[in-house]
Amino acid sequence: MGIFMKILLVTDLYPIENGSEPQTIKEFAKNWQQSGHQVDVIRPNFMFNTYLRKRKIYPEGTYYEDDIIIYNINCITPFWFNIKNKLPKDFQISNYDLVISHMPSGAIVATKLIGRCAGIPYVSSVHASDIKVMTDPIYKPYFGKKLFEAYKRADAISARSYSLALKIKKLSPYASKKTFIAPSGISPDIVEPMEFFEQKAAVRNEPFVISTAAKLIKRKNVNIIIKALHKAKIDNYVFRIMGNGPEMPKLKKLVRRLGMQEKVIFEGNIPNNEVLIKLRLSDLFILVSTGETFGMAYLEAGSRGNVVIATENDGVAGFIKYNLNGFTCKPNVEELANLIDDIYEMPRSEIRRIILTLRKDLLTNDSKTVSQRYLDKIKSLTGIK
């Protein structure tokens, strides 16, 4: 198969090692490459930010994975350095047919790299981090102006979720006519067969198994789930919390204070394949976090036949539609408690309809399909043939 396009991806969110970073951007790159495109990656590592996020700092240099070249560049700040001096001497931006950036540092570095080089289509992708640095008083003076410049320069803007598309259109006057949605998808290989879904829809677990999977940080709002379960009428249940993080001690203290030790199980950090196994045994998945870019955990839970509750107007909302293929809810204790009770009492025929609709949506929006749609939309907005 010949090379259709030469794509340069600029993002600090591209993993060098499996499991070191979220895999969603890598999935786009792999799918594009498998479709016959050449994909190279510039990974601008803003070291201060990496340190604050407690992520590994890799040595500067060139890395290779499955014929994808990754240029890892370390900098103290994305503002005051010459990107070209950190790339191989034979690197030429003019060799690429398309430049795509993800995350704030990616957008800043991509626009510096493109400069006044006319004729190279550029797409800037919006994550929750972009919205944060454009609105947070701490970051806005440094990042805000540069990001607005990136969106103005961009030929198209890809929002990673429906809610992010609405937010960026409100923030940027340049976004209204050139923004499209570029969500993630999962591999159809992890979606359980129809027979499994039928069996799961037929019988409710007793005790009712409720799950969540997340890094235990404040914005994940796991404390709200615990309080909602304590307030709900449902009594015969077990709540499994998969993940670890700085909020763990507070959550354990909350569970003890509410006398829920026999109902709440802290699983800690477990590998993703084990998370998927445990989700097979779960009835309901809840995560009412805020500030999500999209949220692969919801899709993975749905692939295992869970009814899914996501956050209203955030992250995966828009893909998860209320009472169609799941439910959305504000991160509010009383509202969530009522919704949990409603789902617990729901007729099995209704549970069947909801989980089978989500299964269909996952299979028609799988990883390869959404990756191809991403490029198709870019072509329609930029005129790339």
Number of C-alpha atoms within 10 A of each C-alpha: 7 8 11 14 18 17 20 24 24 27 26 23 20 24 17 17 10 9 10 12 16 13 15 19 17 18 19 21 22 19 18 21 21 13 17 14 18 22 25 21 25 23 24 25 23 19 19 14 13 14 11 8 9 9 12 12 14 13 10 15 13 15 14 12 10 7 12 15 16 22 20 23 20 20 17 13 14 21 16 8 13 13 17 13 8 15 16 11 8 6 9 11 17 12 11 16 17 22 24 23 28 26 20 28 25 27 29 24 24 27 22 18 17 17 11 9 11 8 10 18 22 25 27 29 25 28 23 23 14 21 21 17 18 23 14 12 11 11 12 16 13 13 22 20 11 21 26 19 15 25 25 16 18 24 20 26 31 27 27 24 26 21 21 26 21 16 15 24 17 12 14 14 12 21 24 15 11 17 25 21 21 22 24 24 24 21 16 17 10 12 22 15 14 13 9 13 20 14 12 22 23 13 11 15 14 10 13 17 20 23 24 26 25 19 19 21 15 14 15 21 18 25 22 20 22 22 19 21 26 18 15 19 14 16 13 11 17 19 24 21 22 22 19 18 13 11 17 20 12 11 17 17 12 16 20 13 10 12 12 18 14 11 18 20 16 15 13 16 16 12 10 14 10 11 20 17 11 15 25 18 17 25 26 23 25 26 24 25 22 19 16 20 22 25 22 18 20 23 23 22 26 29 29 25 32 32 27 27 27 26 22 21 16 24 28 27 22 14 18 23 18 17 14 14 22 25 20 24 20 17 23 15 20 16 13 24 21 17 18 22 15 14 18 18 11 11 12 16 10 14 26 18 16 24 25 23 15 24 25 14 17 21 17 14 20 17 20 22 16 20 23 15 15 19 15 13 17 24 15 11 18 17 10 14 8
